[in-house]
Amino acid sequence: MKKNLVTSILYTLITTVILGILYPVLVTGLARFWPEKATGQLMVHNGVVIGSRIIAQPFTRPEYFHPRPSVAGPNGYAADNSSGSNLGPTSKILVDRVRKDVERLRRERSDRLVPVDLVTTSGSGLDPDITPAAAEFQAARVARARGISQDVVLKLVREHTRGRQFGFLGEARVNVVELNLALDTQDLLGDSGKRASSASR
């Protein structure tokens, strides 16, 4: 019994040193090489933190691209309450909610099929990306709301589309926060030629 007690004490001390001291020091040291990633990939605009590249935000105004729906937290998009709905494909609640969203989006644009990621949530509820198809679907609304050419909006979508990670993982994607920030920057540039072209359409 004495041998087991000594073994338990030594095991506790060793794991405390390794996991409670050495590992945190190692991870903290490595984080210094990637400070942006270690601090949450925060986005700063005009000296103000406006969000994170890796957490979705609830954009709802027509002049902005909208992210995927979210059920993270009571009102969605709660960064401290990441979760999915756990509703399966046979759930009437889920089917009714998706059908309602599809009908709303078809009123916005009837000439295209509604991309599935605009009506379904991700497992975390905080997916910051949408597919290029979902961004292109919204381009007409964003262009109308901002009074600019749809071609300008689509060009920004293409510029902010990233391919598969390492060339084979996942799918092409567009970061919604980055794209909306680019739109606001475009407005600040005041490209009168593009606005005049939009006004004549």
KANORBEL-V9800 format. One record per pair of residues at least 24 apart in sequence whose ideal C-beta (glycine too) atoms are under 8 Angstrom apart, sorted by the first residue. I is the first residue (numbers start at 1). J is the second residue. D is the distance in Angstrom with one decimal. If there is no record, write none. Layout:
i/j/d
I/J/D
I/J/D
This chain:
i/j/d
43/177/6.3
43/178/7.4
43/181/6.8
45/181/6.2
45/184/7.8
50/177/7.5
50/181/7.0
51/177/4.9
52/79/7.9
52/128/7.5
52/177/7.5
53/128/6.3
53/175/6.1
53/177/6.5
53/178/6.6
54/126/8.0
54/128/5.7
55/79/5.2
55/126/5.1
55/128/6.0
56/125/7.7
56/126/5.0
56/127/5.8
56/128/4.9
56/176/6.7
56/177/7.8
57/176/7.4
57/177/5.9
59/176/6.7
59/180/6.2
61/145/7.6
62/141/5.6
62/142/7.3
62/144/7.6
62/145/4.0
63/142/6.1
63/145/3.8
63/146/5.0
63/183/7.4
64/142/7.0
64/180/4.8
64/183/7.1
65/130/7.3
65/135/6.0
65/138/5.3
65/142/6.2
65/174/7.9
65/176/5.3
65/179/5.4
65/180/5.7
65/183/7.7
66/118/7.4
66/138/6.5
66/176/7.4
67/127/7.3
67/128/7.1
67/130/6.3
67/176/4.6
68/117/5.4
68/118/6.9
68/120/6.9
68/121/6.1
68/122/5.9
68/127/5.4
68/130/6.2
68/134/7.9
69/101/6.9
69/118/7.8
69/119/6.8
69/120/7.0
69/121/4.9
70/121/5.8
70/122/7.8
70/125/4.1
70/126/6.7
71/121/5.5
71/125/5.4
72/124/6.8
72/125/3.0
72/126/5.6
73/125/7.7
76/125/6.6
77/125/7.1
77/126/6.8
78/125/7.8
79/126/6.5
82/124/4.6
82/125/5.9
82/126/5.4
83/124/7.3
83/125/5.7
84/121/6.0
84/122/7.1
84/123/4.7
84/124/7.1
84/125/6.1
85/121/6.2
105/137/7.5
108/138/7.9
108/141/5.7
109/137/6.1
109/138/8.0
109/140/5.9
109/141/7.1
112/137/5.7
128/175/5.5
128/176/6.2
128/177/6.2
129/173/3.8
129/174/6.2
129/175/5.5
129/176/7.0
130/173/7.0
130/174/5.6
130/176/5.9
131/171/6.6
131/172/6.9
131/173/6.5
131/174/7.2
132/157/6.6
132/158/8.0
132/161/5.0
132/172/5.5
132/173/7.6
132/174/5.8
134/174/7.7
135/161/7.6
135/174/4.6
135/179/6.7
142/183/7.0
143/198/7.0
146/183/7.0
146/187/6.6
147/195/6.3
147/198/5.9
147/199/7.1
148/186/7.4
148/187/7.9
148/191/7.9
148/194/5.8
148/195/5.8
148/198/5.0
149/194/5.3
149/195/7.9
149/197/5.1
149/198/4.3
149/201/7.2
150/198/8.0
152/186/6.9
152/191/7.4
152/194/5.0
152/198/7.7
153/183/7.4
156/182/5.2
156/183/6.5
156/186/6.6
